[in-house]
Every structure is written in C-alpha cells, then in structure tokens.
Amino acid sequence: MKRGDLVDPRKHFGEVLTALAEGRPELVVLSADSSSGSGLSGFKKRYPERHLEFGIMEQGVIAIAAGMATAGRVPVVAAIAPFVTARPFEMVRNDLGYMRQNVKVVGRSGGLSYGDLGPTHQSIDDFALLRTIPGMTLFAPGDPVEITRALEAALAHPGPVYVRIGSPPIPVVYDSPEQCTLAVGKGTVVSQGTDVAMIATGAALPRAQAAAAALKAAGISVRLVSMGCLKPLDEDLVRAAARDLGRIVTVEEHYASCGLGAAVATLLARDRPVPMCMLGVPDRFPSSGPYEDVVRSVGLQPDQIAEAVRRFLR
C-alpha cells in the first residue's frame, strides 16, 4: 500500500486478523449475524473451528466471550458498531470491564458509515459510552496502516479493548508504515505545523488531512495529529500541541460534546488551558442518506473543516 490508495477497511480488518491468528490457537472470533459483512469470510474459511456465528443476540455473544476468556481463549467479537456497544452496554461494562476479561470488541461500520440506515445504525456515541468503563482501551484507527497497528496492539494488550472501524473505502494516510506510532496510549504526529494543531481520530483523519492540505495552500500551517487511541489518551502529545501551538481543533465522527474533543478538553482544562474548537456531530440525530451527504450535513467534509479552522483562527 502507498499513500492515497483506497482500501476497504472491513476487508483489511479481516485479512489482518486472519494473519495474526496464525500461531495464536487461543484466538477465536465470535459474530452476531454479521460475519461476512465484517470481512471475516476468509477467517471462517481458514479457521472454521475457531469461528462462531450466533445470530442476532449481541448481549449473549458478549457474555459468552467473557466466559471463553476465563478459560484462556482470546475472543474477538465483531459486528455492527452500535450493536456491540450501545445494545449490550451492560454486558460490556459488567462482564468485560468489571471482570477485566481479555476480550476484543470490534465495532465495524462505525461513525456515520451506515448513513442511509439512519440513527439506529449510526454509531456516534460509542466513544462516550465505553470511555466510562474503567480499564477499557479504545482504538479508532483512521487508515489501513492504523487498522493493522490497532489490531496488533489490541491482541497484545491483556484486557478488554474496543476497536472501531468504518465501512466506506479509506485512503492510506502515511508515507510509510514506520511513520505510524499508534499503540496503547500513543498517537501519531502525521505532519508538522506552526499555526494550529488539528487532532483527528478514526474516519475523520483522512478528511482532516485533506483540510490541512487546503489550509497549507492558503498559508495556514497545521500540525496534524492522529489520535488513533482514545483511551488511554496520549496526554504528552496533547500537552505538546497545546504548548507549542496554543490553539487546538479536534475532529471526529462522533458527538462533539462527549468524544475525542471532550477527552482533550478535560485534560487541557486541568493541565494547560488553550482555546479549542471541537468539530463533530452536533447535538441532534443526523439525517438518513448517502454517507458523504450525511457527513456534509454535520460539517465534516474537508472544505467545511478548513473553513471552521479559518473562523477559529480569526
């Protein structure tokens, strides 16, 4: 892969997970009526005895995964994002969080990916919900390289992890895989700048990168930071951005009031207050429609991000 290549995130997730399963006989995959849609057809074909399909019973799947973890397995539960976070939240909190079980939950088609199916399928509150669970690690990879890094880190981490991936094709953001430093509690400086720091996560990252390029062409220098791990937050990276640039913009496909922006604002209010602009979904249920149209309706297309930064700087 090279920078700019478009990649199906679900297919890439399935291929990476299948490759990582080699030499890990304890790794099992659980699905809730969404195996092929999660990109897991290849895994099921290669490891049929390690793939379990349960149908539409997400609460039960989370509980079963917790039980398997007590027996030494490393379950990966993959299904549509709101149905493995909002629907079974009590089980994720109690069976995985409180019991500190080594289960990896993958919410696919996260954010506004399912724009045409409306608010029931739009997962724009998952960060807010899962950030409240003590010990839960949250990843929101923004490009194929970050998906690989997030899965590697998730499987190496001894505890509950949530990984959110989208469904529309996403471009490769990095010039080389070595540029990406995503790990538990670690983000990445994608590009340096001197006027403002833009911190983006998940599917918003490529749009933030495009906005940063447009701003650079207009004479505004942006330090672009990818916060592919939302919890634990890379506090050193955030503090450095506040110290060096004094102005921060956050960008996310999530409610702006309670996701990445809120995590960054909470840290800076305590340690290093600076002016902030939080770009995300406003306090309403987004409309139903094609993904790109829904993204525009909440102000998260590159030209809209760039204009919001210009207004912020003025």
N, C-alpha and C positions, 0 to 999 in steps of 0.2 A: 504494500500500500504506500502511496505517496500523498503528500498534502493536496487536498482538493478532491481526491477520489471519493465518490459517493458509495456508501456501504449500508446494507440492510442491517440495522442493529440487532434484530431478533435472530437472524441467520448467523451473524457473527457471534452473538452470545452462545448459541447452540454449538457452534464449531469450537469455540474456545473451551467451553465446559467439557465437551467430549474429549478434547485433547488433554485437559487437566485431569480427567478421570482415570487416565492410564497410570497405573502404579498406585492408585488410590482405591482399593477394593471396598473401603468403608463408605465411599461416596455413593449416595443414592439420590434419584430425582423423583419428586412427587409432583403430580399435576392435578388440576381441578378442571377437567374437561377442556383443556387448552394446550395440549402438548405440542401439536403441530404449529399452532399459532404462536407459540413461544420459541419456535425454532429448534425443537427437541427431537424431530423425526430421526436425525442422524444418530443421536444418543440412544434412542429407543432401539434402533436397528443394530447398533454395535453392542449395547449392553442391555438386552431385553430383560434380564433377571434383576437389573438394578433400576428399572423404570417402573413406577407405579402410577396408574391412572385411576382417579377416584370419582370422576364426575363432579357435578356442581355441589360441593359440600366443603367450602373453604375452611369453615370453623373446625370441622372434623379433621381435615388434612393437617392443619397446624398442630392440633393435639396429637395426631398420630406421629408427626415428625418429631415432636418433643419426646414422645415415648421411644422412638427409634434412637434418638440421640442418647438417651440414658443407657442404651445397650451398645454404645460405641460407634454407631453409624454417624455419618455426617450428611444429613438430609438437606437437599436443595429443593425448596418449594417454589415453583414458577407458575404464575398465572397473571391474569389481567390485574393491573396495579390496585385499583380501588377494592378489588375483591380479595386481596391478600393483606390489605391494611385496614381500611375502614370497616369492611364487613366483619372480619374476625378479630377486631382490635382487642377485645377482652382476652382472647386466647393468646394473641401475640404478647400482650402485656404480662399475663399471668404464667402461661405455660413456657414461654421463651424468655421473657425479661426477668420475671421474679425468680424463675427456676434456673436462670443463666444457662440455657441449653444451647448447644453448639449447632444451631440451625441457621441456614442461609435462606432468606426470603427474597425472591426476585420478582419485582412488580414490573411487568412489561406493558408496553403501550401507555406509559406514564405521562404525566402532564396533560396537555391538550390533544394528545395523539388521536384519541377517539372523538375528535370534534364533532363528527357527523352523528354520533350516538348520544350527544348531549351530556348534561351534568352528571347523570348517573354513572357514566363511564369515564368522565374526565377526572383524573387523579391529581387534584391541585391542593390537597390538604394532607397528603401523606407525610411530608416532612414534619408538619406541625404535630400530627398525631404521634409519630414514632420518636421524635426528639424528646418527648416527655418520659420515655421509658428508660430508667437507669440502666446503663451498661449496653444499650443498643447502639451499634455502629451503623451509620448511614452513608451510602455512596450514591452519587448521581453522576455517572460518567457522561461526558459531553461529546466524545468522539470514539471511533473504534479502538484506538490505542488505549484510551482510558477504560473502555469496557474490559479489555484484557487485563490491565493493571488492577482494576477493581475486583475482578473475579479471583485473580491470584492472591490479592490481599485478603479477600473475604474467606477463602479456603484456608489460609494460613492463620487466620485470627481465631482464637479459642473462645468463641462466644456468639451470641445472636447478631446477625448482620442483615441489613436490608440494602438491596441494590435496585435502583430504579433505572430502567431503560425505556426508550421510546419505540415507535414503530416506523415512522417515515424514514427514508434513507437519510443518513447524516454524512457530512464531509469529514475527511481526516483533517484535523486542525494542526497537527505537529509536523515540523520539517523532518523529524526522525523520532523513533520510539524513545530514544535515550533522553530527549528533551522533557518527556513527561515524568514527573516525580510523584505522581499520585500514589498514596499509601494511606494506611490508617493514620488519621490526624495530619495529613500532608496534602497541600495543594501544589499548584504549579504556576510559576510566572511564565506566561505564554509569550509576552512581548513587553519590552520596557517602554516607559514614557515619563514625561516630566510635568504634565498639567493636571491630570486626574487619574485616579485608579478606578478601573472597572472590574468588579468581581462577579463572575458569572458561574452558573452551575448547570449541569445536565444539558438538555436540548437547547437551552438558551445560549450556550457557549459559542457555537458557530455564528449565530446572529450577532452576538456581542463582538466577535472578531470582525465580522463584516462592517459593523458600525464603527469599530475602532479604525478600520482602514479608511472609511469615508471621512472620519474626523481628522485623520492624519493628512489626507489630501486637502482639507480645509485649514490646516495649520494648527490643529489641536493634537497634542501628543498624549496618548493614552497608555498607561501601564495596564495590560490585560492579565488578570489573574483567573485561573480556573480553580474553583473550589469543588473539586470532584468528590471530596469527603466532607459532608456537612456536620457529622458528629463522629468523633471529636473534631472540632473546628481547628484549623491551622491558625492558632492565635498569633504566633510570631509573624506569619505572613501578613495578617490583617494589620497588626500593630506597625509593621514596617511600612505598609502602604499609607497608613494614616500619618506616620511620622514624616515620610519622605514627600508626600504629595498634598496632604491636608484636606483633600476632598475625595469622597468615595461614592461610587454608584454601584448598586447591586442589581443583578438581572437574573430572573428566574421564571420558569413556567410553574408558578405556584402562587398562592395568595401572598401578596406583597407584605401583608401585616404579620405573618407568622411563620415564615420560612427562612431562607438564607439571610434576607435583609434584617429580619428580627434578631437572628443569631449574631450577625456582625454588629448591629446597633447596640445590643446588650453588652457585648464585650467592650466596645469603644466608649459607651456611656460610663463604664466603670474605670477604664484604663486610660483612654486617650480620646476625649470627645472632639469630633470634627464634623463639619457639615456633611450630610448624607442625602442621597437621592435613591429611593428604593423602587425599582421597576419590577412589576409582576402583575398578577391578575388582581383587578380591583375587587372591592367588597360586594360582589354580586355573582350570580350564577351565569357563566358565559353562555352565549348563544350556541345553537347547534348548526353545523355546517362543515364545509371542507376545512381541513386542518389549517391551511395557510390563511384562509379568511378569518377563522376564529382567532388565530394568533394576531392578525391585524386588528381585530375588534378589541383586543385588550392592550394594544400599543406595543407589541413586542417584535415587530418586524425591524430589520436593520435601520431603515431610514427613520423610523419612529424612535428607536433607541438613540440614534445620533442626534436627532432634534431635541430629545429630552435632556441629553448631556449638554447641548448648547444652551438651553434655557437654564439649566442648573448652574453652569459656569457664569452666565450673565447675572 
